[in-house]
């Protein structure tokens, strides 16, 4: 068993935690969580969580833990771990990052220097050299509450790839479209796997379908609006990395008969249209219809205004609530994300 640290982005923490755990489940990676708090998930696994991490929108980086210890006036290592990845005659650097307020007397530069010395001595038979600009191996020290976690960086998020797919960058822009990182997170919460049929019954501009296609799913979308269907098709043609199909259909009477995962964002914002249907009624009817489509034991994810209490509708329809995550988007909207099965 190896020890890993998942470093979650500071914004929307509960969503970041749930997304990482969902991706671990989707990739069938067994693990044991030691703790998850303050942007840190410390876990043990015999597998490699890198593939799960690479899916995540709200994960900053994934580290394979090398050492854990205390830090105040100086560094003291309490746990040291084996690392077989290091090859001879390579370069490395150590970077440190604090979570929260500074609570140590030693500076970040001193921490990086001392932990760099530890790495150099630990792998002295590998003849490593320091390279601060373009190293072969990057080690990160996450510091919180006078404790540090030092690990080899296995993966870190590339924010630019998400920015390129933002709604404003798509060929067909639709107002009210969900930001790309949120769309990816909701798709991840559905535990969609490569080769699965993924379905979004309120596809709008196709943001969820783009993300599911990048993950290797067959992306199937529908919308009652002909304009939305055309918009999604244009966007998928540019960004899709797999097969997709988009049809005009009412989510309450869908012609789709099977899906392995469903994630969607039903209309509820000012810019969106419910075509004369009350939001609660629309949500109820969509959930009822989805039960005839979703494969047993699989997941459905949707966003909804917190104020309409979507959990009550979920229970009425007969779904099991797996998790419920609130994310404050702006002053007048807190989005409640429901994960059900």
C-alpha positions as CSV (number, residue, x, y, z in Angstrom):
1,X,0.0,0.0,0.0
2,X,1.3,3.5,-0.9
3,X,0.3,6.7,0.7
4,X,-1.1,9.6,-1.4
5,X,-2.2,13.1,-0.8
6,X,-4.9,14.8,-2.9
7,X,-4.7,18.6,-2.7
8,X,-8.2,20.0,-3.3
9,X,-8.7,23.5,-4.7
10,X,-9.8,26.0,-2.0
11,X,-13.0,27.0,-3.7
12,X,-16.1,24.8,-3.3
13,X,-14.3,22.3,-1.0
14,X,-17.2,19.9,-0.4
15,X,-17.6,19.5,-4.1
16,X,-13.9,18.9,-4.5
17,X,-13.9,16.1,-2.0
18,X,-17.0,14.4,-3.5
19,X,-15.6,14.7,-7.0
20,X,-12.3,13.0,-6.1
21,X,-14.0,10.1,-4.3
22,X,-16.5,9.7,-7.2
23,X,-13.6,9.5,-9.7
24,X,-11.8,6.9,-7.5
25,X,-15.0,4.8,-7.6
26,X,-15.5,5.3,-11.4
27,X,-12.0,4.1,-12.0
28,X,-12.5,1.2,-9.6
29,X,-9.5,2.1,-7.5
30,X,-9.7,0.7,-4.0
31,X,-8.5,3.0,-1.2
32,X,-8.6,3.8,2.5
33,X,-9.0,7.4,3.6
34,X,-7.0,8.5,6.6
35,X,-8.6,11.9,6.8
36,X,-10.1,14.6,4.5
37,X,-10.0,18.2,5.8
38,X,-8.6,21.7,5.0
39,X,-8.0,20.9,1.3
40,X,-6.2,17.7,2.1
41,X,-7.3,14.1,1.4
42,X,-4.7,11.6,2.8
43,X,-5.3,8.1,1.6
44,X,-3.7,4.7,1.1
45,X,-4.1,2.6,-2.0
46,X,-2.5,-0.4,-3.7
47,X,-3.6,1.1,-7.0
48,X,-2.5,4.3,-8.8
49,X,-5.0,7.2,-8.3
50,X,-3.4,9.2,-11.1
51,X,-6.1,8.4,-13.7
52,X,-8.8,9.3,-11.2
53,X,-7.0,12.5,-10.4
54,X,-6.6,13.5,-14.0
55,X,-10.4,13.6,-14.4
56,X,-10.9,16.1,-11.6
57,X,-11.7,19.7,-12.1
58,X,-11.5,20.8,-8.4
59,X,-8.3,18.9,-7.6
60,X,-5.1,21.0,-7.5
61,X,-2.6,18.2,-7.5
62,X,-1.9,14.6,-6.5
63,X,1.2,13.6,-4.5
64,X,2.8,10.3,-3.6
65,X,3.8,10.9,0.0
66,X,7.5,10.7,0.8
67,X,7.6,12.0,4.3
68,X,5.3,13.4,7.0
69,X,6.5,15.5,9.9
70,X,6.3,18.5,12.2
71,X,7.5,22.0,11.5
72,X,7.8,25.1,13.7
73,X,11.3,26.4,14.3
74,X,12.8,23.5,12.4
75,X,11.8,20.4,10.5
76,X,11.3,17.0,12.2
77,X,10.3,14.0,10.1
78,X,8.0,11.5,11.9
79,X,7.2,9.2,9.0
80,X,9.4,8.4,6.0
81,X,8.1,6.3,3.0
82,X,9.7,4.4,0.2
83,X,9.7,5.8,-3.3
84,X,10.7,3.6,-6.2
85,X,10.0,6.0,-9.1
86,X,13.3,7.9,-8.7
87,X,15.9,7.2,-11.4
88,X,19.7,7.9,-11.4
89,X,21.2,11.2,-12.5
90,X,17.9,13.2,-12.6
91,X,17.1,16.6,-11.3
92,X,14.5,17.7,-8.7
93,X,13.2,20.7,-6.8
94,X,11.0,21.2,-3.7
95,X,8.2,23.7,-3.4
96,X,6.2,24.4,-0.3
97,X,2.6,25.7,0.0
98,X,0.8,26.7,3.2
99,X,-2.9,26.1,3.8
100,X,-4.3,28.8,6.1
101,X,-2.4,31.4,8.1
102,X,1.3,31.1,8.9
103,X,1.7,29.2,12.1
104,X,5.4,28.3,11.9
105,X,8.5,30.3,12.8
106,X,10.6,28.8,10.0
107,X,10.1,30.5,6.6
108,X,8.8,28.8,3.5
109,X,12.2,29.2,1.8
110,X,13.9,27.5,4.8
111,X,11.3,24.7,4.6
112,X,12.0,24.1,0.9
113,X,15.8,24.1,1.6
114,X,15.6,21.7,4.5
115,X,13.3,19.3,2.8
116,X,15.4,19.5,-0.4
117,X,18.4,18.5,1.7
118,X,16.3,15.5,3.0
119,X,15.4,14.4,-0.5
120,X,19.1,14.7,-1.6
121,X,20.3,12.5,1.3
122,X,17.4,10.1,1.0
123,X,18.3,9.4,-2.6
124,X,22.1,9.9,-2.4
125,X,22.7,6.7,-4.4
126,X,20.6,8.2,-7.2
127,X,23.0,11.2,-7.7
128,X,20.3,13.8,-8.0
129,X,20.9,17.4,-8.7
130,X,18.8,20.5,-8.0
131,X,17.0,22.3,-10.9
132,X,14.6,25.0,-9.8
133,X,13.3,25.8,-13.3
134,X,12.8,22.6,-15.2
135,X,13.3,19.6,-12.9
136,X,12.6,15.9,-13.7
137,X,10.9,15.5,-10.4
138,X,8.9,18.0,-8.5
139,X,8.3,17.5,-4.8
140,X,5.6,19.5,-2.9
141,X,5.3,20.1,0.8
142,X,1.8,21.0,2.0
143,X,2.0,22.7,5.3
144,X,-0.9,23.0,7.7
145,X,-1.2,23.4,11.5
146,X,2.6,22.9,12.1
147,X,2.6,19.7,10.1
148,X,3.9,19.0,6.7
149,X,3.2,16.4,4.0
150,X,6.0,16.0,1.4
151,X,5.3,14.2,-1.8
152,X,6.3,13.6,-5.4
153,X,3.9,15.3,-7.7
154,X,2.2,12.8,-9.9
155,X,-0.3,15.1,-11.5
156,X,-1.5,18.7,-11.3
157,X,-4.5,20.4,-13.0
158,X,-4.0,22.4,-16.2
159,X,-6.4,25.3,-15.9
160,X,-5.8,26.5,-19.5
161,X,-7.5,23.4,-20.9
162,X,-10.7,24.3,-19.0
163,X,-10.5,27.9,-20.0
164,X,-10.4,26.9,-23.7
165,X,-13.8,25.1,-23.3
166,X,-15.6,27.9,-21.3
167,X,-19.0,28.8,-22.7
168,X,-17.7,32.1,-24.0
169,X,-15.1,30.3,-26.1
170,X,-17.5,27.9,-27.8
171,X,-18.8,28.4,-31.4
172,X,-22.3,28.8,-30.1
173,X,-22.7,30.6,-26.8
174,X,-25.8,30.2,-24.7
175,X,-26.4,32.5,-21.8
176,X,-26.7,30.8,-18.4
177,X,-24.4,27.9,-19.4
178,X,-22.6,26.3,-16.5
179,X,-18.8,27.0,-16.2
180,X,-16.6,24.2,-17.5
181,X,-15.1,23.1,-14.2
182,X,-18.6,22.8,-12.6
183,X,-19.8,20.8,-15.6
184,X,-16.9,18.5,-15.4
185,X,-17.4,18.0,-11.7
186,X,-21.1,17.1,-12.1
187,X,-20.2,14.7,-14.9
188,X,-17.6,13.1,-12.6
189,X,-20.1,12.8,-9.8
190,X,-22.2,10.5,-12.1
191,X,-19.3,8.0,-12.0
192,X,-19.4,7.8,-15.8
193,X,-16.8,5.4,-17.2
194,X,-15.0,5.0,-20.5
195,X,-17.4,3.3,-23.0
196,X,-20.5,4.2,-21.0
197,X,-23.6,5.8,-22.4
198,X,-23.9,9.2,-20.8
199,X,-27.1,11.2,-21.1
200,X,-27.9,14.8,-20.5
201,X,-31.7,15.4,-21.0
202,X,-31.4,19.3,-20.7
203,X,-28.2,19.6,-22.8
204,X,-28.5,23.3,-23.7
205,X,-25.2,24.3,-25.3
206,X,-23.7,20.8,-24.7
207,X,-21.2,21.6,-21.9
208,X,-21.9,18.3,-20.0
209,X,-21.7,16.3,-23.3
210,X,-18.3,17.9,-24.1
211,X,-16.9,16.8,-20.7
212,X,-18.3,13.3,-20.9
213,X,-16.9,12.8,-24.4
214,X,-13.4,13.8,-23.2
215,X,-13.8,11.1,-20.5
216,X,-14.4,8.5,-23.2
217,X,-18.2,8.1,-22.9
218,X,-20.7,7.9,-25.7
219,X,-22.4,11.3,-25.2
220,X,-26.1,11.5,-25.7
221,X,-28.0,14.7,-25.3
222,X,-31.5,16.0,-25.7
223,X,-33.4,19.3,-25.3
224,X,-36.9,20.5,-25.9
225,X,-35.4,23.6,-27.7
226,X,-34.5,23.2,-31.3
227,X,-32.1,26.1,-31.0
228,X,-30.3,24.4,-28.1
229,X,-30.0,21.2,-30.1
230,X,-28.3,23.1,-32.9
231,X,-26.1,25.0,-30.5
232,X,-24.9,21.8,-28.8
233,X,-24.2,20.1,-32.1
234,X,-21.9,23.0,-33.1
235,X,-20.1,22.9,-29.9
236,X,-19.6,19.2,-29.8
237,X,-18.3,19.2,-33.4
238,X,-15.4,21.4,-32.1
239,X,-14.7,19.9,-28.7
240,X,-16.0,16.4,-28.7
241,X,-13.3,13.6,-28.4
242,X,-15.7,10.7,-29.1
243,X,-19.1,9.7,-30.5
244,X,-22.1,11.8,-29.7
245,X,-25.8,12.2,-30.6
246,X,-28.1,15.1,-29.9
247,X,-31.9,15.0,-30.4
248,X,-34.9,17.2,-29.8
249,X,-36.9,15.6,-27.1
250,X,-39.0,16.4,-24.0
251,X,-37.2,15.2,-20.8
252,X,-40.6,14.2,-19.4
253,X,-41.3,11.8,-22.3
254,X,-37.9,10.9,-23.5
255,X,-37.3,8.5,-26.5
256,X,-34.0,7.5,-24.8
257,X,-34.3,4.1,-23.3
258,X,-31.0,3.4,-21.7
259,X,-28.1,5.3,-20.0
260,X,-25.3,4.2,-17.7
261,X,-24.9,7.7,-16.2
262,X,-27.0,10.9,-16.2
263,X,-25.9,14.4,-15.3
264,X,-27.8,17.5,-16.1
265,X,-28.6,21.1,-15.1
266,X,-32.4,21.6,-15.5
267,X,-33.5,25.1,-16.4
268,X,-34.0,27.4,-13.4
269,X,-32.0,30.6,-13.9
270,X,-33.4,33.8,-15.3
271,X,-31.8,33.2,-18.7
272,X,-33.2,29.7,-19.0
273,X,-36.6,28.6,-20.2
274,X,-38.8,26.0,-18.6
275,X,-41.3,26.3,-21.5
276,X,-44.2,27.3,-19.2
277,X,-43.5,24.5,-16.7
278,X,-43.0,25.2,-13.0
279,X,-39.4,24.2,-11.9
280,X,-40.6,21.8,-9.2
281,X,-43.0,20.1,-11.6
282,X,-40.4,19.9,-14.3
283,X,-37.9,18.4,-11.9
284,X,-40.4,15.8,-10.6
285,X,-41.5,14.7,-14.0
286,X,-37.9,14.5,-15.3
287,X,-36.8,12.4,-12.3
288,X,-39.7,10.1,-12.7
289,X,-39.0,9.5,-16.4
290,X,-35.2,9.0,-15.7
291,X,-36.0,6.0,-13.6
292,X,-37.0,4.2,-16.8
293,X,-33.7,5.1,-18.4
294,X,-31.0,4.8,-15.8
295,X,-29.3,1.4,-15.4
296,X,-29.8,-0.2,-11.9
297,X,-27.2,0.8,-9.4
298,X,-25.9,3.7,-11.5
299,X,-25.9,7.4,-10.7
300,X,-27.9,10.5,-11.6
301,X,-26.6,14.0,-10.8
302,X,-28.4,17.3,-11.2
303,X,-28.2,20.9,-10.0
304,X,-31.1,22.9,-8.6
305,X,-31.7,26.1,-6.6
306,X,-31.4,25.2,-2.9
307,X,-34.6,27.2,-2.2
308,X,-36.8,24.7,-3.9
309,X,-35.6,21.8,-1.7
310,X,-34.9,19.3,-4.4
311,X,-34.2,16.5,-1.9
312,X,-37.9,16.4,-1.1
313,X,-38.7,15.8,-4.8
314,X,-36.0,13.1,-5.0
315,X,-37.5,11.2,-2.0
316,X,-41.0,11.5,-3.4
317,X,-39.9,10.0,-6.7
318,X,-38.1,7.1,-4.9
319,X,-34.4,7.7,-5.6
320,X,-31.8,7.1,-2.9
321,X,-29.8,10.3,-2.0
322,X,-26.0,9.5,-2.1
323,X,-24.8,13.0,-1.4
324,X,-26.1,16.6,-1.4
325,X,-23.6,19.5,-2.0
326,X,-24.4,23.2,-1.7
327,X,-22.3,25.7,-3.7
328,X,-23.0,29.5,-3.5
329,X,-22.7,30.8,-7.0
330,X,-23.7,34.4,-6.2
331,X,-25.9,36.4,-3.8
332,X,-29.2,35.2,-5.2
333,X,-28.3,31.6,-6.1
334,X,-27.0,28.7,-4.0
335,X,-26.8,25.7,-6.3
336,X,-27.8,22.4,-4.6
337,X,-26.1,19.5,-6.3
338,X,-27.9,16.2,-5.9
339,X,-26.2,12.8,-6.4
340,X,-28.8,10.0,-6.4
341,X,-29.1,6.3,-7.5
